[in-house]
Amino acid sequence: MKPRSPDEAHRASTPLELLFDLVFVVAVAQAASGLHHGIAEGHMTDSLVSFGMVFFAIWWAWMSFTWFASAYDNDDILYRLLVFVQMTGALIVASGLRQFSPDRI
């Protein structure tokens, strides 16, 4: 694996990178939906803490991938499979937020 050359011309996003970004948008939207429902049910503090932790986990995964994809222009089979694993994990984390709200325990 070699780093991208800093002198390389502008590179467009691949369809996989665009799908990756879209999945993370959906994950943040799902987490925000859980925050909305928690606040509407009167659990503001618990909902804010839960949303903050989930958002940080989702954002950290997205930021790490974005840095890696920008620094190394890798596009082999293992890389693609690991991208799908990371997308699945982000969706699972975001979908589990409402399950742990105080009124569902």
C-alpha positions in Angstrom: 0.0 0.0 0.0 1.5 3.3 -1.1 0.4 6.8 -0.1 -1.1 9.0 -2.8 1.2 11.5 -4.3 0.6 15.1 -3.1 1.1 16.2 -6.7 -1.7 14.1 -8.0 -4.4 15.9 -9.9 -8.0 16.1 -8.5 -9.6 12.7 -8.0 -13.4 12.2 -8.1 -15.2 10.1 -5.5 -15.9 6.5 -6.4 -19.4 5.1 -6.2 -18.4 3.1 -3.1 -17.3 6.2 -1.3 -20.5 7.9 -2.2 -22.5 5.0 -0.9 -20.4 5.0 2.2 -21.2 8.7 2.8 -24.9 8.1 2.2 -25.0 5.2 4.7 -23.4 7.5 7.3 -26.0 10.2 6.6 -28.7 7.6 7.2 -27.0 6.5 10.4 -26.8 10.1 11.7 -30.5 10.7 10.7 -31.5 7.5 12.6 -29.6 8.7 15.7 -31.2 12.1 15.4 -34.6 10.5 15.2 -33.9 8.7 18.4 -32.9 12.0 20.0 -36.1 13.6 18.8 -38.3 10.8 20.2 -36.4 10.9 23.5 -36.8 14.6 23.9 -40.5 14.4 23.0 -41.0 11.7 25.6 -39.4 13.9 28.3 -36.0 12.1 28.6 -33.8 15.0 27.4 -30.6 14.3 29.4 -30.6 10.6 28.7 -31.3 11.2 25.0 -28.6 13.8 24.6 -26.0 11.6 26.3 -27.0 8.6 24.1 -27.1 10.7 20.9 -23.7 12.2 21.8 -22.0 8.9 22.3 -23.6 7.3 19.1 -22.8 10.4 17.0 -19.2 10.4 18.2 -18.8 6.7 17.3 -20.4 7.2 13.9 -18.4 10.4 13.2 -15.1 8.9 14.3 -15.6 5.9 12.0 -16.5 8.2 9.1 -13.6 10.6 9.7 -11.1 7.7 10.0 -12.2 6.2 6.8 -12.2 9.6 5.0 -8.7 10.2 6.1 -7.5 6.7 5.0 -9.3 7.0 1.7 -7.7 10.4 1.1 -4.2 9.3 2.1 -4.1 5.9 0.4 -5.9 5.3 -2.9 -6.5 1.7 -2.2 -9.2 -0.2 -4.1 -8.7 -4.0 -3.7 -11.2 -6.6 -2.7 -10.3 -6.7 1.0 -10.6 -2.9 1.2 -14.1 -3.0 -0.4 -15.3 -5.8 1.9 -14.0 -3.9 5.0 -15.9 -0.8 3.8 -19.1 -2.8 3.7 -18.4 -4.2 7.2 -17.9 -0.6 8.5 -21.1 0.6 6.9 -23.0 -2.3 8.4 -21.6 -1.5 11.8 -22.6 2.2 11.6 -26.1 1.2 10.8 -26.3 -1.3 13.6 -25.0 1.3 16.1 -27.5 3.9 14.9 -30.4 1.6 14.9 -29.7 0.4 18.4 -30.1 3.9 19.9 -33.9 3.8 20.5 -33.7 0.3 22.0 -31.8 1.7 25.0 -34.1 4.6 25.7 -35.2 4.7 29.4 -38.8 3.9 28.8 -38.0 0.7 26.9 -35.8 -0.9 29.6 
